Amino acid sequence: MLAQYTSDDEESYKLAKLSSKEGATDYGTLIRHQSSTLMDVLYTFPSCNPPLSRLIEFLLPLNPRYYSICNSPLTSEDTIKIVFSLVHLNTRPWHPNNRYGLCTSWLKTLSTQLMTSTTSQGVKQKIELSIIARMVNTFHLPGDVTRPIIMVGPGTGVAPFIGFLEHRERVNNSQGIQFGSAHLFFGCRHSEGDFLFKEELNNFKTNNILTKLETAFSRDPNHQHHYVQDSMIENGNELIRLVLDENAVIYLCGDVNNMAPDVRAAWIKIFEKFGGLTPEEALSYLKELLKSKRYIQDIWA
């Protein structure tokens, strides 16, 4: 459609190619991988001048963004908490200011307004927004609370595990139930600044709600550069015992494109190195864990 409203022949040809099968590679490089917006395209092809009505006709509704709830309903029946990272996109010559992800920048603005907006009487103003609840029937604590849990959640992937630990803490305090051990592998770039829920996690550890907390910092000059999969392999002996001997349940939350495959590869390596399985047996065992809901994922693109 844009090519049809482009007066420069060369620009029109390039736009037509980007929308063709032959231009799929260029589309990935110029549009998808750079998170280019419609405005970016119009700036790149200045002779493109489509009518507003046509733009509205072709623009699709935004897809919903999903966030994991990071608190237990036992802590508050009428409050849900989420955590998000502000997505920072590359700048463009025609847009030199910082560019941020659409939903995360909107949420940040709402958060700022909630903290600062007051009426003339000093009463906090309300901000209403629509939310969509997507039920997940598998990503929850095991029915047998004595089974160990292994949680892998770098960055904002730690969110649902905070809810898990809050829930265990409340049930433990009110009912005296003894849960199985809980092991968390958390990773971020720096030990200061983006170590989410640092105080809460240390408190869970002090109070024996969290049995073991393994941290990995990938960009911190004061720590060895590590990722969660590195920490997992370093603790391979313990992990293989939990999985093979104690029937532990594994939870993974985070990025589907990079982190999830790396963590899966780490498990295969652990099964081989510490469990004595062949590569084929390790892969087969991992598939069996997935099938039996002992390897449960909450992953996103």
Residue frames as qw, qx, qy, qz and C-alpha x, y, z in Angstrom:
[[0.000, 0.886, 0.464, 0.000, 0.00, 0.00, 0.00],
 [0.307, -0.798, 0.099, 0.509, 2.79, 2.43, 0.90],
 [0.440, -0.117, 0.587, 0.669, 4.57, 1.71, -2.36],
 [0.250, 0.641, 0.648, 0.327, 1.44, 2.75, -4.27],
 [0.085, -0.972, -0.216, -0.021, 1.58, 6.22, -2.67],
 [0.554, -0.558, 0.258, 0.562, 5.32, 6.76, -3.19],
 [0.474, 0.851, 0.003, -0.226, 6.23, 9.18, -6.00],
 [0.006, 0.716, -0.671, -0.191, 9.93, 8.33, -6.24],
 [0.861, 0.237, -0.368, -0.259, 10.32, 5.22, -8.42],
 [0.456, 0.345, -0.752, 0.328, 13.36, 3.88, -6.56],
 [0.260, -0.194, 0.637, -0.699, 11.70, 4.31, -3.16],
 [0.797, 0.078, 0.037, -0.598, 8.52, 2.71, -4.46],
 [0.761, 0.292, -0.576, -0.061, 10.52, -0.27, -5.74],
 [0.207, 0.304, -0.780, 0.507, 12.28, -0.69, -2.39],
 [0.507, -0.098, 0.457, -0.724, 9.01, -0.61, -0.48],
 [0.861, 0.179, -0.192, -0.436, 7.46, -3.14, -2.83],
 [0.609, 0.331, -0.704, 0.156, 10.49, -5.40, -2.42],
 [0.100, -0.286, 0.708, -0.639, 10.31, -5.16, 1.39],
 [0.683, 0.026, 0.361, -0.634, 6.76, -6.53, 1.24],
 [0.806, 0.333, -0.390, -0.293, 7.72, -9.39, -1.10],
 [0.971, -0.221, 0.052, 0.076, 9.12, -12.85, -0.46],
 [0.733, 0.416, -0.132, 0.522, 12.40, -11.84, -2.09],
 [0.072, 0.685, -0.243, 0.683, 12.79, -8.95, 0.34],
 [0.775, -0.549, -0.298, -0.090, 12.27, -11.01, 3.52],
 [0.735, -0.123, -0.237, 0.624, 15.93, -10.72, 4.57],
 [0.177, 0.357, -0.010, 0.917, 15.96, -6.94, 4.05],
 [0.500, -0.628, -0.270, -0.532, 12.69, -6.65, 5.94],
 [0.809, -0.444, -0.316, 0.220, 14.23, -8.45, 8.89],
 [0.591, 0.006, -0.135, 0.795, 17.32, -6.23, 8.84],
 [0.069, 0.313, 0.087, 0.943, 15.67, -2.85, 8.26],
 [0.509, -0.465, -0.218, -0.691, 12.30, -3.26, 9.97],
 [0.832, -0.415, -0.347, -0.127, 11.93, -6.15, 12.40],
 [0.761, -0.123, -0.341, 0.538, 15.39, -6.23, 14.00],
 [0.232, 0.195, -0.154, 0.941, 15.48, -2.45, 14.46],
 [0.029, -0.577, -0.705, 0.412, 11.94, -2.25, 15.87],
 [0.051, 0.044, 0.291, 0.954, 11.09, 0.24, 13.14],
 [0.272, 0.529, 0.601, -0.534, 7.74, 2.01, 13.42],
 [0.451, 0.717, 0.496, 0.190, 5.49, 3.39, 10.71],
 [0.011, -0.983, 0.058, 0.175, 7.00, 6.83, 11.32],
 [0.481, -0.513, 0.575, 0.419, 10.48, 5.38, 10.76],
 [0.561, 0.307, 0.677, 0.364, 9.37, 3.98, 7.40],
 [0.266, 0.905, 0.326, 0.067, 7.84, 7.30, 6.34],
 [0.207, -0.894, 0.277, 0.284, 11.02, 9.15, 7.27],
 [0.564, -0.260, 0.665, 0.414, 13.14, 6.60, 5.40],
 [0.319, 0.361, 0.693, 0.537, 11.02, 7.00, 2.25],
 [0.001, 0.403, 0.235, -0.885, 10.20, 10.73, 2.17],
 [0.275, 0.072, -0.469, -0.836, 8.27, 10.62, -1.12],
 [0.241, -0.342, -0.907, -0.052, 5.75, 8.24, 0.46],
 [0.199, -0.018, 0.215, -0.956, 2.61, 10.25, 1.16],
 [0.181, -0.339, -0.903, -0.191, -0.39, 7.98, 1.83],
 [0.389, -0.537, -0.177, -0.728, -3.82, 9.38, 2.78],
 [0.260, -0.318, 0.670, -0.618, -4.62, 9.19, 6.48],
 [0.829, 0.017, 0.126, -0.544, -7.70, 7.09, 5.76],
 [0.832, 0.317, -0.453, -0.038, -5.53, 4.43, 4.10],
 [0.203, 0.422, -0.733, 0.493, -3.11, 4.37, 7.01],
 [0.525, -0.191, 0.503, -0.660, -5.94, 3.85, 9.48],
 [0.888, 0.172, -0.144, -0.402, -7.37, 1.12, 7.26],
 [0.767, 0.339, -0.528, 0.133, -4.12, -0.84, 7.29],
 [0.017, -0.487, 0.667, -0.563, -3.01, -0.31, 10.90],
 [0.643, -0.253, -0.719, -0.075, -3.77, -3.34, 13.07],
 [0.583, -0.759, 0.008, -0.291, -4.85, -3.19, 16.71],
 [0.062, 0.628, -0.714, 0.303, -1.96, -3.52, 19.13],
 [0.726, -0.124, -0.676, 0.017, -1.46, -6.96, 20.61],
 [0.617, -0.762, 0.007, -0.197, -1.86, -7.23, 24.37],
 [0.321, 0.544, -0.668, 0.392, 1.30, -7.29, 26.47],
 [0.835, -0.426, -0.327, -0.120, 1.41, -9.93, 29.18],
 [0.072, 0.611, -0.591, 0.522, 3.20, -9.58, 32.51],
 [0.604, -0.195, -0.755, 0.163, 3.60, -12.12, 35.28],
 [0.488, -0.782, -0.049, -0.383, 1.98, -11.24, 38.59],
 [0.516, 0.343, -0.615, 0.488, 4.73, -11.08, 41.20],
 [0.251, -0.292, 0.586, -0.713, 2.77, -11.25, 44.44],
 [0.146, -0.209, -0.966, 0.042, 0.69, -13.91, 46.15],
 [0.378, -0.555, -0.394, -0.628, -3.06, -13.36, 46.63],
 [0.653, -0.502, -0.512, 0.242, -2.44, -14.28, 50.27],
 [0.398, -0.139, -0.192, 0.886, -0.53, -11.00, 50.74],
 [0.231, 0.338, 0.128, -0.903, -3.36, -8.85, 49.37],
 [0.458, 0.407, 0.790, -0.018, -6.67, -9.95, 47.87],
 [0.364, 0.862, 0.334, -0.111, -7.27, -6.73, 45.93],
 [0.005, 0.872, -0.375, -0.314, -3.77, -5.87, 44.71],
 [0.921, 0.218, 0.173, 0.272, -1.64, -7.25, 41.91],
 [0.217, -0.821, 0.351, 0.395, 1.96, -6.27, 41.33],
 [0.859, 0.448, 0.111, 0.222, 4.01, -6.49, 38.16],
 [0.402, -0.676, 0.322, 0.527, 7.60, -5.64, 37.34],
 [0.720, 0.633, 0.228, 0.169, 8.89, -4.52, 33.95],
 [0.523, -0.315, 0.236, 0.756, 12.03, -3.21, 32.30],
 [0.314, 0.822, 0.048, -0.473, 11.84, 0.00, 30.30],
 [0.781, 0.261, 0.420, 0.382, 12.71, -1.07, 26.74],
 [0.060, -0.791, 0.208, 0.573, 15.23, 1.33, 25.19],
 [0.780, 0.492, 0.350, 0.166, 15.32, 1.32, 21.39],
 [0.548, -0.038, 0.253, 0.797, 17.96, 2.63, 19.03],
 [0.136, 0.729, 0.137, -0.656, 17.65, 6.29, 18.09],
 [0.614, 0.535, 0.453, 0.363, 17.23, 7.47, 14.50],
 [0.362, 0.076, 0.101, 0.923, 18.83, 10.52, 12.78],
 [0.203, -0.476, -0.329, -0.790, 15.38, 12.14, 12.53],
 [0.685, -0.632, -0.208, -0.297, 14.49, 11.14, 16.11],
 [0.417, 0.487, -0.595, 0.485, 17.63, 11.80, 18.20],
 [0.474, -0.474, 0.421, -0.611, 15.84, 11.59, 21.54],
 [0.201, -0.156, 0.950, -0.179, 15.54, 8.35, 23.47],
 [0.654, -0.019, -0.440, -0.615, 13.04, 5.88, 22.04],
 [0.302, -0.194, 0.830, -0.426, 11.32, 3.48, 24.38],
 [0.065, -0.228, -0.953, -0.187, 9.05, 0.49, 24.10],
 [0.310, -0.427, -0.349, -0.774, 5.41, 1.47, 23.72],
 [0.685, -0.544, -0.443, -0.198, 3.86, -0.41, 26.63],
 [0.678, -0.281, -0.381, 0.562, 6.75, -0.13, 29.08],
 [0.189, 0.159, -0.063, 0.967, 7.07, 3.64, 28.60],
 [0.444, -0.496, -0.339, -0.665, 3.31, 3.97, 29.07],
 [0.747, -0.471, -0.460, 0.092, 3.46, 1.95, 32.29],
 [0.522, -0.086, -0.275, 0.803, 6.34, 4.07, 33.54],
 [0.088, -0.347, -0.112, -0.927, 4.32, 7.24, 32.86],
 [0.632, -0.527, -0.412, -0.392, 1.35, 5.79, 34.74],
 [0.727, -0.316, -0.440, 0.422, 3.60, 4.85, 37.66],
 [0.301, 0.086, -0.148, 0.938, 4.98, 8.39, 37.82],
 [0.323, -0.436, -0.247, -0.803, 1.47, 9.86, 37.70],
 [0.718, -0.481, -0.493, -0.102, 0.30, 7.57, 40.49],
 [0.640, -0.252, -0.364, 0.628, 3.16, 8.72, 42.69],
 [0.235, -0.052, -0.051, 0.969, 2.77, 12.45, 42.01],
 [0.215, -0.415, -0.456, -0.758, -0.85, 13.20, 41.05],
 [0.124, -0.393, -0.718, 0.560, -3.00, 14.74, 43.78],
 [0.003, -0.777, -0.517, -0.360, -6.16, 16.80, 43.77],
 [0.016, 0.656, -0.144, 0.740, -6.44, 20.28, 45.25],
 [0.703, -0.595, 0.076, -0.381, -7.61, 18.61, 48.47],
 [0.138, -0.614, 0.767, -0.125, -4.45, 16.52, 48.62],
 [0.830, 0.025, 0.505, -0.234, -6.22, 13.28, 47.67],
 [0.287, -0.256, 0.789, 0.480, -4.55, 10.90, 45.26],
 [0.613, 0.376, -0.183, -0.670, -6.21, 10.82, 41.86],
 [0.773, 0.037, 0.631, -0.044, -7.33, 7.49, 40.42],
 [0.265, 0.491, -0.613, -0.560, -6.08, 6.19, 37.12],
 [0.819, 0.145, 0.472, -0.292, -8.22, 3.54, 35.44],
 [0.254, 0.490, -0.710, -0.437, -6.97, 1.10, 32.83],
 [0.928, 0.085, -0.040, -0.361, -8.19, -2.10, 31.26],
 [0.164, -0.499, 0.851, 0.032, -6.39, -5.37, 31.85],
 [0.841, 0.137, -0.385, -0.354, -6.78, -8.84, 30.39],
 [0.572, -0.461, 0.652, -0.187, -6.31, -11.83, 32.68],
 [0.699, 0.351, -0.582, -0.223, -4.73, -14.79, 30.92],
 [0.818, -0.420, 0.319, -0.230, -5.05, -17.92, 33.00],
 [0.409, 0.508, -0.758, 0.008, -2.06, -20.26, 33.08],
 [0.887, -0.297, -0.060, -0.349, -3.03, -23.70, 34.33],
 [0.919, 0.064, -0.284, 0.266, 0.44, -25.23, 34.71],
 [0.401, 0.448, -0.364, 0.711, 2.76, -22.53, 36.07],
 [0.556, -0.672, 0.075, -0.484, 2.04, -22.91, 39.78],
 [0.231, -0.514, 0.770, -0.298, 3.51, -24.52, 42.86],
 [0.404, 0.033, -0.897, -0.175, 3.32, -28.34, 42.92],
 [0.700, -0.463, -0.262, -0.476, 0.36, -29.95, 44.67],
 [0.861, -0.315, -0.279, 0.284, 2.80, -31.95, 46.82],
 [0.065, -0.970, 0.145, -0.182, 4.41, -29.14, 48.81],
 [0.727, -0.549, 0.362, 0.199, 7.25, -31.40, 50.01],
 [0.804, 0.370, 0.241, 0.399, 8.72, -31.62, 46.50],
 [0.386, -0.470, 0.135, 0.782, 11.74, -29.38, 45.88],
 [0.472, 0.840, 0.268, -0.001, 11.39, -26.57, 43.35],
 [0.542, -0.196, 0.279, 0.768, 14.13, -25.20, 41.09],
 [0.267, 0.896, 0.310, -0.174, 13.40, -21.72, 39.75],
 [0.521, -0.041, 0.314, 0.792, 15.35, -20.07, 36.93],
 [0.152, 0.882, 0.442, 0.054, 14.40, -16.45, 36.32],
 [0.467, -0.088, 0.048, 0.878, 16.92, -13.86, 35.09],
 [0.033, -0.178, -0.188, -0.965, 15.86, -10.22, 34.98],
 [0.537, -0.098, 0.118, -0.830, 12.12, -9.67, 35.15],
 [0.681, -0.001, -0.692, -0.240, 11.74, -13.43, 34.84],
 [0.202, 0.033, -0.794, 0.572, 12.07, -13.54, 38.63],
 [0.394, -0.225, 0.012, -0.891, 8.58, -12.01, 38.94],
 [0.789, -0.257, -0.365, -0.421, 6.40, -15.13, 39.41],
 [0.688, -0.018, -0.629, 0.361, 8.91, -16.64, 41.81],
 [0.033, -0.225, 0.409, -0.883, 8.49, -13.74, 44.20],
 [0.686, -0.205, -0.084, -0.693, 4.81, -14.72, 44.31],
 [0.817, -0.026, -0.576, 0.007, 5.77, -18.36, 44.85],
 [0.449, 0.100, -0.606, 0.648, 8.00, -17.46, 47.80],
 [0.306, -0.242, 0.224, -0.893, 5.46, -15.05, 49.29],
 [0.797, -0.173, -0.302, -0.494, 2.86, -17.81, 49.11],
 [0.748, -0.004, -0.612, 0.256, 5.13, -20.35, 50.78],
 [0.179, 0.200, -0.496, 0.825, 5.96, -17.85, 53.51],
 [0.498, -0.237, 0.086, -0.830, 2.31, -17.05, 54.30],
 [0.868, -0.129, -0.385, -0.287, 1.22, -20.68, 54.30],
 [0.629, 0.115, -0.620, 0.455, 4.23, -21.68, 56.38],
 [0.008, 0.220, -0.441, 0.870, 3.55, -18.98, 58.98],
 [0.591, -0.169, 0.058, -0.787, -0.21, -19.57, 59.21],
 [0.932, -0.042, -0.147, -0.328, -0.40, -23.34, 58.91],
 [0.505, -0.607, 0.613, -0.004, 3.07, -24.52, 59.83],
 [0.934, 0.333, 0.128, -0.022, 3.38, -26.60, 56.67],
 [0.471, -0.563, 0.522, 0.435, 6.90, -27.73, 55.85],
 [0.677, 0.691, -0.084, -0.238, 7.68, -27.15, 52.19],
 [0.897, 0.108, 0.140, 0.406, 10.35, -28.82, 50.14],
 [0.447, -0.442, 0.157, 0.762, 13.55, -26.96, 49.39],
 [0.416, 0.875, 0.244, -0.045, 13.47, -23.96, 47.03],
 [0.579, -0.267, 0.321, 0.700, 16.40, -23.02, 44.79],
 [0.359, 0.896, 0.209, -0.160, 16.49, -19.84, 42.71],
 [0.593, -0.037, 0.324, 0.736, 18.91, -18.96, 39.92],
 [0.162, 0.932, 0.264, -0.186, 18.69, -15.25, 39.23],
 [0.602, -0.005, 0.257, 0.756, 20.76, -13.25, 36.76],
 [0.185, 0.956, 0.206, -0.095, 21.10, -9.62, 35.71],
 [0.574, 0.679, -0.153, 0.431, 23.78, -7.31, 34.36],
 [0.183, 0.518, -0.462, 0.696, 24.90, -5.57, 37.55],
 [0.416, -0.299, -0.775, 0.370, 24.68, -6.36, 41.25],
 [0.018, -0.497, -0.369, 0.785, 23.50, -2.80, 41.88],
 [0.236, 0.304, -0.258, -0.886, 20.75, -1.07, 39.91],
 [0.673, 0.104, -0.420, -0.599, 19.02, -4.02, 38.25],
 [0.206, 0.007, -0.947, 0.246, 19.13, -6.69, 40.97],
 [0.515, -0.376, -0.280, -0.718, 15.34, -6.88, 41.26],
 [0.807, -0.480, -0.166, -0.301, 13.83, -7.76, 44.65],
 [0.480, 0.416, -0.636, 0.438, 17.29, -7.95, 46.21],
 [0.245, -0.344, 0.566, -0.708, 16.08, -7.17, 49.73],
 [0.835, -0.071, 0.085, -0.539, 13.06, -9.46, 49.48],
 [0.864, 0.248, -0.438, -0.002, 15.14, -12.37, 48.20],
 [0.296, 0.388, -0.679, 0.548, 17.72, -11.96, 50.94],
 [0.499, -0.257, 0.428, -0.708, 14.91, -11.91, 53.52],
 [0.925, 0.065, -0.145, -0.346, 13.44, -15.10, 52.05],
 [0.687, 0.340, -0.586, 0.262, 16.89, -16.65, 52.31],
 [0.024, -0.392, 0.615, -0.684, 17.38, -15.50, 55.91],
 [0.638, -0.124, 0.368, -0.664, 13.98, -16.87, 56.91],
 [0.292, -0.136, 0.942, 0.091, 14.62, -20.23, 55.17],
 [0.664, 0.526, 0.313, -0.428, 11.75, -19.73, 52.74],
 [0.663, 0.683, -0.302, -0.054, 14.37, -19.77, 49.99],
 [0.923, -0.294, 0.126, 0.214, 16.87, -22.57, 50.51],
 [0.607, -0.216, 0.335, 0.688, 19.49, -21.37, 48.06],
 [0.335, 0.909, 0.111, -0.223, 19.93, -18.19, 46.02],
 [0.665, -0.079, 0.395, 0.629, 22.44, -18.31, 43.17],
 [0.234, 0.897, 0.084, -0.364, 23.13, -14.99, 41.42],
 [0.676, 0.129, 0.401, 0.604, 24.89, -14.34, 38.13],
 [0.078, 0.882, 0.045, -0.463, 26.01, -10.89, 36.93],
 [0.784, 0.397, 0.339, 0.336, 26.94, -10.63, 33.27],
 [0.392, 0.746, 0.037, 0.538, 28.32, -7.05, 33.13],
 [0.493, -0.869, 0.004, -0.045, 29.40, -6.23, 36.67],
 [0.443, 0.685, -0.484, 0.317, 33.07, -5.20, 36.96],
 [0.321, -0.553, 0.613, -0.465, 33.12, -6.34, 40.60],
 [0.801, -0.062, 0.544, -0.241, 31.99, -9.90, 39.86],
 [0.279, -0.148, 0.842, 0.436, 32.99, -12.67, 37.52],
 [0.494, 0.233, -0.259, -0.796, 30.87, -12.37, 34.38],
 [0.168, 0.076, 0.979, -0.088, 28.29, -15.12, 34.64],
 [0.532, -0.120, -0.361, -0.756, 24.91, -16.12, 33.27],
 [0.749, -0.259, 0.344, -0.503, 22.30, -18.23, 35.05],
 [0.955, 0.208, -0.189, -0.097, 23.22, -21.27, 32.94],
 [0.432, 0.520, -0.609, 0.415, 26.82, -20.97, 34.16],
 [0.356, -0.397, 0.569, -0.626, 25.64, -21.00, 37.78],
 [0.913, -0.013, 0.064, -0.403, 23.43, -23.98, 37.05],
 [0.833, 0.342, -0.417, 0.125, 26.33, -26.03, 35.69],
 [0.143, 0.511, -0.629, 0.568, 28.49, -25.04, 38.67],
 [0.510, -0.199, 0.574, -0.609, 25.75, -26.47, 40.91],
 [0.633, 0.183, -0.595, -0.459, 25.21, -29.48, 38.68],
 [0.288, 0.049, -0.924, 0.247, 25.81, -32.11, 41.37],
 [0.199, 0.202, 0.621, -0.731, 23.13, -30.66, 43.61],
 [0.547, 0.283, -0.120, -0.779, 20.67, -30.10, 40.76],
 [0.534, 0.154, -0.776, -0.296, 21.00, -33.64, 39.45],
 [0.124, -0.083, -0.893, 0.424, 20.33, -34.98, 42.94],
 [0.343, 0.267, 0.372, -0.820, 17.21, -32.81, 43.30],
 [0.597, 0.301, -0.325, -0.669, 15.85, -33.84, 39.90],
 [0.566, 0.170, -0.790, -0.164, 16.74, -37.54, 39.85],
 [0.328, -0.065, -0.858, 0.390, 16.47, -38.46, 43.54],
 [0.037, 0.322, 0.582, -0.746, 13.96, -35.97, 44.99],
 [0.208, 0.595, 0.743, 0.224, 11.53, -35.53, 42.09],
 [0.102, -0.498, -0.122, 0.852, 12.07, -31.74, 41.92],
 [0.419, 0.771, 0.473, 0.077, 9.96, -29.52, 39.68],
 [0.427, -0.127, 0.210, 0.870, 11.82, -27.08, 37.40],
 [0.219, 0.877, 0.392, -0.167, 10.40, -23.65, 36.55],
 [0.462, -0.021, 0.287, 0.839, 11.76, -21.33, 33.89],
 [0.161, 0.888, 0.400, -0.160, 10.61, -17.77, 33.25],
 [0.240, -0.643, 0.267, 0.677, 12.10, -15.32, 30.76],
 [0.351, 0.630, -0.361, -0.591, 13.13, -14.70, 27.16],
 [0.908, 0.198, 0.347, -0.122, 12.25, -17.42, 24.65],
 [0.660, 0.730, -0.177, 0.017, 14.81, -16.49, 21.99],
 [0.358, 0.643, -0.588, 0.336, 18.11, -16.56, 23.89],
 [0.324, -0.464, 0.653, -0.503, 17.78, -17.43, 27.55],
 [0.874, -0.032, 0.271, -0.401, 15.39, -20.37, 27.26],
 [0.886, 0.381, -0.262, 0.031, 17.51, -22.33, 24.71],
 [0.263, 0.604, -0.619, 0.429, 20.68, -21.61, 26.73],
 [0.520, -0.363, 0.566, -0.526, 19.09, -22.89, 29.94],
 [0.952, 0.130, 0.073, -0.268, 17.79, -25.96, 28.15],
 [0.700, 0.519, -0.448, 0.200, 21.29, -26.66, 26.83],
 [0.088, -0.565, 0.644, -0.509, 22.64, -26.26, 30.37],
 [0.793, -0.187, 0.387, -0.431, 20.23, -28.90, 31.66],
 [0.931, 0.327, -0.156, -0.046, 21.29, -31.31, 28.94],
 [0.411, 0.597, -0.570, 0.387, 24.92, -30.73, 29.87],
 [0.415, -0.454, 0.573, -0.542, 24.09, -31.31, 33.56],
 [0.934, 0.010, 0.177, -0.310, 22.31, -34.58, 32.74],
 [0.817, 0.459, -0.319, 0.145, 25.35, -35.70, 30.75],
 [0.283, 0.597, -0.557, 0.504, 28.13, -34.52, 33.07],
 [0.259, -0.343, 0.647, -0.630, 26.59, -35.22, 36.47],
 [0.804, 0.020, 0.306, -0.509, 23.91, -37.78, 35.62],
 [0.399, -0.270, 0.843, 0.239, 25.98, -40.00, 33.36],
 [0.671, 0.545, 0.459, -0.206, 23.52, -39.84, 30.47],
 [0.491, 0.126, 0.517, 0.690, 24.48, -39.87, 26.82],
 [0.094, 0.157, -0.133, -0.974, 23.55, -36.81, 24.73],
 [0.397, -0.215, -0.680, -0.578, 20.61, -38.73, 23.28],
 [0.436, -0.442, -0.757, 0.202, 19.45, -39.91, 26.71],
 [0.175, -0.315, -0.316, 0.878, 19.82, -36.40, 28.15],
 [0.240, 0.012, -0.321, -0.916, 17.65, -34.89, 25.41],
 [0.477, -0.299, -0.762, -0.319, 15.08, -37.66, 25.79],
 [0.375, -0.406, -0.675, 0.489, 14.96, -37.14, 29.56],
 [0.004, 0.208, 0.103, -0.973, 14.47, -33.39, 29.15],
 [0.382, -0.130, -0.534, -0.743, 11.57, -34.06, 26.77],
 [0.485, -0.370, -0.792, 0.020, 10.06, -36.40, 29.35],
 [0.223, -0.339, -0.471, 0.783, 10.33, -33.70, 32.03],
 [0.203, 0.077, -0.189, -0.958, 8.50, -31.28, 29.73],
 [0.472, -0.205, -0.706, -0.487, 5.80, -33.84, 28.95],
 [0.513, -0.406, -0.728, 0.207, 5.24, -34.75, 32.61],
 [0.185, -0.877, -0.138, -0.421, 5.03, -31.07, 33.67],
 [0.735, -0.542, -0.085, 0.398, 8.19, -31.24, 35.74],
 [0.383, -0.126, 0.218, 0.889, 9.88, -28.68, 33.49],
 [0.138, 0.810, 0.567, -0.056, 7.43, -25.79, 33.30],
 [0.389, 0.042, 0.184, 0.902, 8.04, -22.66, 31.26],
 [0.126, 0.891, 0.372, -0.228, 6.63, -19.14, 31.19],
 [0.476, -0.219, 0.360, 0.772, 8.55, -17.63, 28.29],
 [0.352, 0.852, 0.285, -0.262, 8.00, -14.74, 25.91],
 [0.672, 0.445, 0.215, 0.552, 9.51, -13.30, 22.73]]
